[in-house]
């Protein structure tokens, strides 16, 4: 059973997340010939304050206009 985890910063619409789940599922089904019913996709959303790049949170980078 393929289990795919996707980590994202929060902020995408429910529709975009549904599209992502559908398209990842289709790709896994096609590439490794896994039955669609066995494919699991989990999206982990994190606040920008919980994600850091080069020692600085994305929240702070955005506030400073650097991301």
Secondary structure, 3 states (H helix, E strand, C coil): CCEEEEEEECCCCHHHHHHHHHHHHHHHHHHHCCCHHHCEEEEEEECHHHCEECCEEHHHHHHCCCC
